[in-house]
Amino acid sequence: MADFLENAIVNNTISWVQRDTTNVQILLIDNSKLSSSYLYTSGTGIGKANSIYYTTGTLSATSSTLFDLYSLTRNVFGSILTTSLSGGSLKGLLIKNANTGTDQFITFSTTGANSLTSPFSNTGCNLYIYADASFGFSNKFGYSVTSGQRYFRLNNVNSTGISYEMTILGVEL
């Protein structure tokens, strides 16, 4: 049976309540939020996706893991499933650092040969993802996945293992 992605919702919200007192002792309360949400439906065009990849793992001390958007594998109930965005597009990525300790960060790196640099102005990046934090992006138009735009790496520079969760949303052709 082939994989079928029915839909996926990407949300990002920051809500706040801020209190302040003016110079004439008037209490001001700002209760607001900034939110972005997009519903991807099944398919291969703008605003559509047909593939999702989810994994968890632990980066051992001072190690790294290379992810290849041409070959993302996972074990589901004893079966190996492979997601390949080769020739397709990357619509979204979310990485969560599941550790909670001080200075337990991982880096998301898109430097080196054939790295995924298109979401970062084609210059590559090294981004810290601190403990109990996440990094993500989405783009309903997608980023092309080609032989020259396919790799990224998660790095652990700490002396202890770091656990993570990751989801990749895309179009598989």
C-alpha positions in Angstrom: 0.0 0.0 0.0 1.4 3.4 -1.0 1.8 6.3 1.4 -1.0 8.9 1.3 -0.8 12.2 3.0 -4.3 13.6 3.4 -3.3 17.0 4.8 -0.9 18.7 7.2 -1.3 21.9 9.2 1.7 24.1 9.9 1.2 26.5 12.8 3.4 29.1 14.5 2.1 31.4 17.2 3.4 33.7 19.8 0.8 34.9 22.3 1.4 37.5 25.0 -0.1 39.5 27.9 1.9 42.6 28.6 1.1 45.0 31.4 2.4 48.6 31.7 1.6 51.6 33.7 1.7 55.1 32.1 3.3 58.1 33.7 -0.2 59.1 34.9 -0.8 55.7 36.6 -3.1 54.3 33.9 -2.8 50.5 33.6 -2.4 49.4 30.0 -2.9 45.7 29.1 -1.8 44.4 25.7 -3.2 40.9 25.2 -2.5 39.8 21.7 -0.8 37.3 19.4 1.0 36.9 16.1 0.0 33.7 14.3 0.7 32.0 11.0 -1.1 28.9 10.0 -1.3 27.1 6.7 -3.3 24.0 5.6 -1.5 21.8 3.1 -3.8 19.5 1.2 -2.8 16.4 -0.7 -1.1 16.9 -4.1 2.0 18.3 -5.8 1.2 22.0 -6.5 1.3 25.2 -4.6 0.0 24.7 -1.1 0.0 20.9 -1.5 2.2 18.1 -0.1 2.1 14.4 -0.5 4.9 13.2 1.8 5.7 13.5 5.5 8.8 12.2 7.3 9.0 12.0 11.1 11.9 10.8 13.1 13.3 10.9 16.6 16.9 10.2 17.6 19.7 10.9 19.9 23.0 12.5 18.8 25.7 11.0 21.0 28.4 13.4 22.4 30.3 15.4 19.8 28.6 13.6 16.9 26.6 14.6 13.8 24.0 13.0 11.5 23.7 13.7 7.8 20.2 13.8 6.4 19.7 13.3 2.6 16.4 14.5 1.2 16.8 11.9 -1.5 16.7 9.0 1.0 15.0 9.5 4.4 14.3 6.1 6.0 12.4 5.2 9.1 11.2 2.0 10.7 7.4 1.7 11.1 6.1 -1.4 12.8 9.1 -3.4 11.5 8.8 -2.1 7.9 11.4 0.3 6.4 9.8 3.2 4.7 11.8 5.5 2.5 10.8 9.1 1.6 12.6 10.6 -1.4 12.1 14.3 -2.3 14.4 13.8 -5.3 13.1 16.2 -8.0 10.3 17.2 -5.7 10.2 20.0 -3.2 10.6 20.7 0.5 7.5 22.5 1.9 8.3 22.5 5.6 10.8 21.4 8.3 10.5 21.4 12.1 13.3 20.3 14.4 12.9 20.1 18.2 15.7 19.8 20.7 14.1 17.5 23.3 16.8 18.0 26.0 16.2 20.5 28.8 19.6 21.2 30.3 21.6 24.5 30.1 24.0 24.6 27.1 22.5 21.4 25.6 22.2 22.7 22.0 22.4 21.2 18.6 23.3 22.9 15.4 21.3 22.7 12.2 23.9 23.0 9.4 23.5 23.5 5.7 27.2 24.0 4.7 29.3 21.8 2.5 28.8 20.2 -0.9 25.2 19.8 -2.2 23.7 21.3 1.0 20.2 22.6 1.3 21.0 26.3 1.1 18.0 27.6 -0.9 15.9 28.5 2.2 18.8 30.5 3.5 19.6 32.8 0.5 21.9 30.1 -1.0 24.6 30.9 1.5 24.1 28.0 4.0 23.7 28.3 7.7 24.7 27.1 11.1 21.8 27.6 13.4 21.8 26.8 17.1 18.7 25.0 18.5 18.8 25.3 22.2 17.4 22.9 24.8 13.6 22.6 24.9 13.4 24.8 21.8 12.6 24.3 18.1 13.4 25.6 14.7 11.2 25.4 11.7 10.0 26.9 8.4 7.4 26.4 5.8 6.8 27.6 2.3 3.7 26.8 0.3 5.6 27.2 -2.9 8.4 24.8 -1.8 12.1 24.7 -2.2 13.4 22.5 -5.1 15.2 19.4 -4.0 18.0 18.7 -6.5 21.3 16.8 -6.5 22.9 20.2 -5.5 20.3 21.0 -2.8 19.7 17.9 -0.7 21.8 17.6 2.4 21.7 19.0 5.9 23.3 18.0 9.2 22.4 17.9 12.8 25.5 18.4 15.0 26.0 17.9 18.7 29.1 19.7 20.1 28.2 18.8 23.7 29.8 16.2 26.0 26.4 14.6 26.5 23.8 13.0 24.2 21.1 15.3 22.8 17.6 13.9 21.8 15.7 15.5 19.0 12.4 15.1 17.0 12.1 16.2 13.4 9.4 16.4 10.8 9.9 17.1 7.0 6.9 18.0 4.8 7.3 17.8 1.0 6.4 16.7 -2.4 7.6 13.3 -3.6 7.5 12.8 -7.4 
